[in-house]
Amino acid sequence: MTDNPTLHRGAHATEWVEYLQRLLNEDAAQSILDEDGQFGELTEQAVKQLQAKKQLTVDGVVGNQTWAALTGNAAAAPGTAHHRHKGGPEFDLAVAGEGEYHADTDELHFPFVVAGDRPIPVANFSGWVGVQNGPHEELMKHLALRPANGPGLAHVDSLVWGVADGFKDDFPAGTHSYRAYLPPELGGYEVRGEFTIP
């Protein structure tokens, strides 16, 4: 995976802000923030406290260095490394192809494959799709994960579909760029591409 998105006060990437708030709460060893996906004053203060504690630039902006401090990874240059928890991901769900847009259902479908040696309870996890919404902003969509063979565990070498929907309500007809992310627990992979709304 390349970089996690840069977050700052007022950011609209709700799923990523919730994830950030969860990591900040874990780092503080107590629940100090509501995990509500709103990057407000309290979240900014918690980020600054973490940055001061980790001897980072104290600016309240969550970029590569701050993500690395929160996830226990050495900071990586953009586009060069996967973000993983200490000791590696809990499971390994690898990207198996680009997203495919289905206009009839207004859904983007992403193929993933269980690449590790452990079955994955994929219903316990979800990912995100960031779609470019102007020159400096992504609109985040929830990415539901579904085993191709039906509910339950996704076993080794089996296919898992990531499905995100509701694009026509937020974007006009035309071609749009996306970045689809898996959470660090599943390997933290990212796939980029484009889709066209007719």
DRENDO-1510 file (C-alpha; in Angstrom, 1 decimal, always signed):
<recs>
REC; n; res; u; v; w
REC; 1; MET; +0.0; +0.0; +0.0 .
REC; 2; THR; +1.2; +3.5; -0.6 .
REC; 3; ASP; +0.5; +6.3; +1.8 .
REC; 4; ASN; -2.5; +6.4; +4.1 .
REC; 5; PRO; -4.4; +9.7; +3.3 .
REC; 6; THR; -3.1; +12.8; +4.9 .
REC; 7; LEU; -5.7; +14.0; +7.5 .
REC; 8; HIS; -6.2; +17.3; +9.2 .
REC; 9; ARG; -8.9; +19.2; +11.1 .
REC; 10; GLY; -12.1; +19.3; +9.1 .
REC; 11; ALA; -11.1; +16.2; +7.0 .
REC; 12; HIS; -14.2; +14.4; +5.5 .
REC; 13; ALA; -12.6; +11.0; +5.2 .
REC; 14; THR; -14.9; +9.6; +7.9 .
REC; 15; GLU; -13.7; +5.9; +7.8 .
REC; 16; TRP; -10.1; +7.0; +8.0 .
REC; 17; VAL; -10.7; +9.5; +10.8 .
REC; 18; GLU; -12.5; +6.7; +12.8 .
REC; 19; TYR; -9.5; +4.5; +12.3 .
REC; 20; LEU; -7.2; +7.4; +13.4 .
REC; 21; GLN; -9.3; +8.0; +16.5 .
REC; 22; ARG; -9.2; +4.3; +17.4 .
REC; 23; LEU; -5.3; +4.3; +17.1 .
REC; 24; LEU; -5.1; +7.4; +19.2 .
REC; 25; ASN; -7.2; +5.8; +21.9 .
REC; 26; GLU; -5.1; +2.7; +21.8 .
REC; 27; ASP; -1.9; +4.8; +22.1 .
REC; 28; ALA; -3.3; +6.7; +25.0 .
REC; 29; ALA; -4.3; +3.4; +26.8 .
REC; 30; GLN; -7.7; +4.9; +27.5 .
REC; 31; SER; -10.6; +6.1; +25.4 .
REC; 32; ILE; -10.1; +9.8; +25.1 .
REC; 33; LEU; -11.9; +10.4; +21.9 .
REC; 34; ASP; -15.4; +9.5; +20.5 .
REC; 35; GLU; -14.7; +7.4; +17.4 .
REC; 36; ASP; -17.2; +9.4; +15.4 .
REC; 37; GLY; -15.2; +10.1; +12.2 .
REC; 38; GLN; -15.2; +13.8; +12.9 .
REC; 39; PHE; -11.7; +15.4; +12.9 .
REC; 40; GLY; -12.4; +18.3; +15.2 .
REC; 41; GLU; -10.6; +20.1; +18.0 .
REC; 42; LEU; -10.2; +17.2; +20.4 .
REC; 43; THR; -8.8; +14.9; +17.7 .
REC; 44; GLU; -6.4; +17.6; +16.6 .
REC; 45; GLN; -5.2; +18.0; +20.2 .
REC; 46; ALA; -4.7; +14.3; +20.6 .
REC; 47; VAL; -2.7; +14.2; +17.3 .
REC; 48; LYS; -0.5; +17.1; +18.6 .
REC; 49; GLN; +0.0; +15.3; +21.9 .
REC; 50; LEU; +1.1; +12.2; +20.1 .
REC; 51; GLN; +3.4; +14.2; +17.8 .
REC; 52; ALA; +5.0; +15.9; +20.8 .
REC; 53; LYS; +5.5; +12.5; +22.6 .
REC; 54; LYS; +7.0; +10.9; +19.5 .
REC; 55; GLN; +9.2; +14.0; +18.8 .
REC; 56; LEU; +7.5; +14.7; +15.4 .
REC; 57; THR; +6.6; +18.1; +14.0 .
REC; 58; VAL; +3.6; +19.3; +16.1 .
REC; 59; ASP; +1.2; +20.5; +13.5 .
REC; 60; GLY; -1.9; +18.4; +14.0 .
REC; 61; VAL; -1.6; +17.0; +10.5 .
REC; 62; VAL; -1.6; +13.2; +10.1 .
REC; 63; GLY; +0.9; +12.4; +7.4 .
REC; 64; ASN; +3.4; +9.6; +6.8 .
REC; 65; GLN; +5.4; +10.2; +10.0 .
REC; 66; THR; +2.4; +10.3; +12.3 .
REC; 67; TRP; +0.8; +7.3; +10.7 .
REC; 68; ALA; +4.1; +5.4; +11.1 .
REC; 69; ALA; +4.2; +6.4; +14.8 .
REC; 70; LEU; +0.6; +5.2; +15.3 .
REC; 71; THR; +1.0; +1.9; +13.5 .
REC; 72; GLY; +4.4; +1.0; +14.7 .
REC; 73; ASN; +6.1; +1.1; +11.3 .
REC; 74; ALA; +9.2; +2.9; +10.2 .
REC; 75; ALA; +8.2; +5.8; +8.1 .
REC; 76; ALA; +8.3; +5.0; +4.4 .
REC; 77; ALA; +8.7; +7.2; +1.4 .
REC; 78; PRO; +5.5; +7.7; -0.5 .
REC; 79; GLY; +4.6; +4.7; -2.7 .
REC; 80; THR; +7.4; +2.4; -1.4 .
REC; 81; ALA; +6.0; +0.3; +1.4 .
REC; 82; HIS; +3.0; -1.4; +2.9 .
REC; 83; HIS; +1.6; -0.1; +6.2 .
REC; 84; ARG; +1.4; -3.0; +8.6 .
REC; 85; HIS; +1.0; -3.6; +12.4 .
REC; 86; LYS; +4.0; -4.7; +14.4 .
REC; 87; GLY; +4.8; -8.3; +13.5 .
REC; 88; GLY; +2.9; -8.0; +10.2 .
REC; 89; PRO; -0.8; -8.2; +9.4 .
REC; 90; GLU; -3.2; -10.5; +11.1 .
REC; 91; PHE; -4.3; -11.9; +7.7 .
REC; 92; ASP; -3.2; -11.5; +4.1 .
REC; 93; LEU; -5.8; -10.5; +1.6 .
REC; 94; ALA; -4.1; -9.6; -1.7 .
REC; 95; VAL; -5.3; -7.5; -4.6 .
REC; 96; ALA; -6.3; -9.7; -7.5 .
REC; 97; GLY; -7.3; -7.0; -10.1 .
REC; 98; GLU; -8.7; -3.6; -10.7 .
REC; 99; GLY; -12.1; -2.3; -9.8 .
REC; 100; GLU; -15.0; -2.8; -12.2 .
REC; 101; TYR; -18.0; -0.5; -12.2 .
REC; 102; HIS; -21.5; -1.9; -12.6 .
REC; 103; ALA; -23.8; +0.9; -13.7 .
REC; 104; ASP; -27.0; -1.1; -13.2 .
REC; 105; THR; -26.3; -1.5; -9.5 .
REC; 106; ASP; -24.1; +1.7; -9.1 .
REC; 107; GLU; -21.4; -0.5; -7.5 .
REC; 108; LEU; -17.6; -0.8; -7.8 .
REC; 109; HIS; -16.4; -4.4; -7.4 .
REC; 110; PHE; -12.8; -5.3; -6.5 .
REC; 111; PRO; -11.4; -8.8; -6.5 .
REC; 112; PHE; -9.1; -9.9; -3.7 .
REC; 113; VAL; -7.7; -13.3; -2.9 .
REC; 114; VAL; -6.7; -14.9; +0.4 .
REC; 115; ALA; -2.9; -15.1; +0.0 .
REC; 116; GLY; -1.9; -16.1; +3.5 .
REC; 117; ASP; -2.2; -19.4; +5.3 .
REC; 118; ARG; -5.1; -18.5; +7.5 .
REC; 119; PRO; -8.8; -18.4; +6.6 .
REC; 120; ILE; -10.2; -14.8; +7.1 .
REC; 121; PRO; -13.5; -13.9; +8.7 .
REC; 122; VAL; -13.9; -11.1; +6.2 .
REC; 123; ALA; -17.3; -9.9; +7.5 .
REC; 124; ASN; -15.3; -8.6; +10.5 .
REC; 125; PHE; -13.4; -6.2; +8.4 .
REC; 126; SER; -14.1; -3.5; +5.8 .
REC; 127; GLY; -12.0; -1.3; +3.5 .
REC; 128; TRP; -12.4; +2.1; +1.9 .
REC; 129; VAL; -12.6; +3.6; -1.6 .
REC; 130; GLY; -11.4; +7.2; -2.0 .
REC; 131; VAL; -12.7; +8.8; -5.2 .
REC; 132; GLN; -11.1; +12.0; -6.4 .
REC; 133; ASN; -13.5; +14.9; -5.6 .
REC; 134; GLY; -11.7; +18.0; -6.8 .
REC; 135; PRO; -7.9; +18.6; -7.0 .
REC; 136; HIS; -7.1; +18.2; -3.3 .
REC; 137; GLU; -9.9; +16.0; -1.8 .
REC; 138; GLU; -11.1; +12.4; -1.9 .
REC; 139; LEU; -14.6; +11.4; -1.0 .
REC; 140; MET; -14.5; +8.1; +1.0 .
REC; 141; LYS; -16.9; +5.2; +0.4 .
REC; 142; HIS; -17.2; +2.1; +2.6 .
REC; 143; LEU; -15.9; -1.1; +1.0 .
REC; 144; ALA; -17.8; -4.1; +2.2 .
REC; 145; LEU; -15.9; -7.5; +1.9 .
REC; 146; ARG; -17.8; -10.6; +0.8 .
REC; 147; PRO; -16.4; -14.1; +0.2 .
REC; 148; ALA; -17.3; -15.2; -3.3 .
REC; 149; ASN; -18.4; -18.6; -2.0 .
REC; 150; GLY; -21.0; -17.1; +0.5 .
REC; 151; PRO; -21.0; -16.2; +4.1 .
REC; 152; GLY; -18.4; -17.5; +6.6 .
REC; 153; LEU; -14.6; -17.8; +6.4 .
REC; 154; ALA; -12.7; -17.0; +3.2 .
REC; 155; HIS; -10.2; -19.9; +2.9 .
REC; 156; VAL; -6.8; -19.9; +1.4 .
REC; 157; ASP; -6.7; -19.1; -2.4 .
REC; 158; SER; -10.4; -18.2; -2.4 .
REC; 159; LEU; -11.8; -15.1; -3.9 .
REC; 160; VAL; -13.2; -12.2; -1.9 .
REC; 161; TRP; -15.2; -9.3; -3.4 .
REC; 162; GLY; -14.9; -5.8; -2.2 .
REC; 163; VAL; -18.1; -3.8; -3.0 .
REC; 164; ALA; -18.7; -0.1; -2.7 .
REC; 165; ASP; -21.9; +1.6; -3.9 .
REC; 166; GLY; -23.7; +4.9; -4.1 .
REC; 167; PHE; -21.5; +6.7; -6.6 .
REC; 168; LYS; -24.1; +8.3; -8.8 .
REC; 169; ASP; -25.4; +10.4; -5.9 .
REC; 170; ASP; -22.0; +12.0; -5.4 .
REC; 171; PHE; -20.4; +12.2; -8.8 .
REC; 172; PRO; -21.5; +13.3; -12.3 .
REC; 173; ALA; -21.3; +11.1; -15.4 .
REC; 174; GLY; -17.7; +10.7; -16.6 .
REC; 175; THR; -14.5; +9.1; -15.6 .
REC; 176; HIS; -13.2; +9.3; -12.0 .
REC; 177; SER; -10.0; +8.1; -10.3 .
REC; 178; TYR; -10.1; +5.9; -7.2 .
REC; 179; ARG; -7.9; +4.4; -4.6 .
REC; 180; ALA; -9.3; +1.3; -2.8 .
REC; 181; TYR; -7.7; +0.4; +0.5 .
REC; 182; LEU; -7.7; -2.6; +2.8 .
REC; 183; PRO; -7.2; -2.2; +6.5 .
REC; 184; PRO; -3.7; -3.0; +8.0 .
REC; 185; GLU; -5.1; -6.2; +9.6 .
REC; 186; LEU; -5.6; -7.6; +6.1 .
REC; 187; GLY; -2.3; -6.5; +4.7 .
REC; 188; GLY; -3.0; -2.9; +4.0 .
REC; 189; TYR; -3.0; -3.2; +0.2 .
REC; 190; GLU; -4.1; -0.5; -2.1 .
REC; 191; VAL; -5.3; -0.6; -5.7 .
REC; 192; ARG; -5.7; +2.5; -7.9 .
REC; 193; GLY; -7.6; +2.9; -11.1 .
REC; 194; GLU; -10.5; +4.7; -12.9 .
REC; 195; PHE; -14.1; +4.0; -13.5 .
REC; 196; THR; -16.7; +5.6; -15.7 .
REC; 197; ILE; -20.3; +6.6; -14.8 .
REC; 198; PRO; -22.2; +6.5; -18.1 .
</recs>
